[in-house]
Amino acid sequence: MRSPIGLDLGARTPEETAVSITAEIIAQAHQGTGHPLTRTTGPIHRTPTVTS
């Protein structure tokens, strides 16, 4: 188990740090790579999967 501490986005305010932590939570929840989009190919939005 791990806890998010945020991505190194160069945050300078508590609000920016919160965005960094939220981004890490979303990336973990949806198996995001964290790679810059300029270095990827294909669609940037994944098709949602239905879970029951």
Secondary structure, DSSP 8 states (H G I E B T S, - for coil): --------S---SHHHHHHHHHHHHHHHHTT-----GGG--S-SS-------
